[in-house]
Amino acid sequence: MTLPDYAAWQKMATDFRHQTKAFIGGEFVDALSGKTYETINPATEKMTAHVAACDGHDVDAAVKSARAAFNGGHWSRMAPRDRGVILQKLAGLVIENADLLALMECLNVGKPIMEARMADINLAAAALKWYGEAIDKLTDEIIATPDNVRASITHEPMGVVGVVVPWNFPLLMACWKIAPALAAGNSVIVKPSEQTPQSILKLAELAILAGFPEGVFNVVTGHGAEAGAAIGLHNDIDCLTFTGSTAIGKKFLEYSGQSNMKAVWLECGGKNPNIVMADCPDMDKAAMSAANNIFFNQGEICAAASRLLVEEKIRDEFIERVAEIGKTRVPGDPLDPKTNLGAIVDCNQFNKINSYIEKGVEEGAELVLGGDTTKVNGSGYYVNPTIFKNVRNDMTIAREEIFGPVLVAISFTDIDDAIRIANDSPYGLTAGIWTRDINVAHKAARDLQAGSVSINSYSSIDIALPFGGYKQSGIGVDKSLHAIRKYTNIKSTWLELD
Ligand code: NAD
């Protein structure tokens, strides 16, 4: 596989024409109000496009189109195997367009082009393919009954699914939801984050080429408080699946209660503990993993290993190793294939990260790396890799999700102390533990309140594994076969024979 070089990516960026319309009923359309909003490139701070600012009227049009497609049955009643073939075709088209899609993520999010190309796009295609391959392997159930009865438990698509997603992995987060929802036979209405509409709009276009009937896959662009809330409150949407902050996730629960009690699935924030015991089997690997899992994607990751819990006796030595690796993450032009730290998504998020850094200093934490910002070629929202030590778990920087390249290190005395600190959080998304002791590993895996626990690694990426949170990190899971059932109603049928 030959990938473009820096000059080629720059040329692609210059030539790229941003999509400005929403996608409803198989067509690109302006917002009915004619209103638009601006997207910017966070690396240049320049405006990139005026995109359709949809509101409740556009959502209504999208719901009508999605409902008509669902009731028409071309997709919802298609044999699962045939739906699977079309999903796999879409996965193939994503790979064929991988450079273009990566460019879109790079320009909208500010993330390094190679990370977008090798992680976001490949993983998005893999999710579409996996659900395409899986959907005809599922079976329904027949229960034990008297001879004159046939009683079955079947799963039916719910209908119209509203998909509201964030900006950090725009296409990937959407595909983790769209792929199982579509595989199950639903129609979808996707609302990308206002900052990052491009890749999802392109996916909708590719879906038509792959063979999806019109109206099955709609994209409504615009602001959360307008387009997002209209999806949440719509009386003819059957299910909401959301990835984003805990605060907005709670709003979706309210929207459901205020409207038609639609099902709500939430993937929300995290403040994830990564526990390093003094008997860690491989300090270099653990240090590399600790650094990569907070500085990758500028730390804008729900599953970031953002709280480093390190045993007191190895504290300084271990933090020093992580800091050395952190220094190798250098802010650069996201279009340069060598760049390993991109720009922060926008000015608001940049200011939010900086205010957390100030708060950390105010509250008495000690900066051991970074804490400052920079520009690349005179522009951009760049935050240098930052590490705090001497952090207490009650400090703001240990409790709240920073969503930036900021690691907070907290020391502990023994495994009980570590688990107590780890669980003392409103969140419970992911966790890691590094130890040679199988008893300690087992205890941690059992007692950590998190949807995913990694032992001697920090990873939760395999599509076959469920990904979801305990506590205020969410409700339900993305990925794996478990995600498909979220988008179905269970029906019991009792057939009494003569
Ligand atoms: P956000 O909650 O601000 O926005 C997410 C989506 O909700 C966007 O599409 C936005 O337009 C929409 N929205 C915003 N306000 C709304 C409202 N009032 N009504 C309806 N919709 C509204 O999140 P973000 O800043 O885009 O993303 C960062 C957050 O996402 C972080 O908290 C991160 O942890 C979380 N996240 C979680 C996961 C996971 O799988 N658990 C994955 C990625 C990101």
Boltz pocket constraint, residues with backbone or C-beta under 6 A from the ligand:
constraints:
  - pocket:
      binder: B
      contacts: [[A, 164], [A, 165], [A, 166], [A, 167], [A, 168], [A, 169], [A, 173], [A, 191], [A, 192], [A, 193], [A, 194], [A, 222], [A, 223], [A, 224], [A, 225], [A, 226], [A, 227], [A, 228], [A, 229], [A, 232], [A, 243], [A, 244], [A, 245], [A, 246], [A, 248], [A, 249], [A, 251], [A, 267], [A, 268], [A, 269], [A, 270], [A, 301], [A, 302], [A, 303], [A, 401], [A, 403], [A, 429], [A, 467], [A, 469], [A, 473], [A, 474]]
      max_distance: 6.0
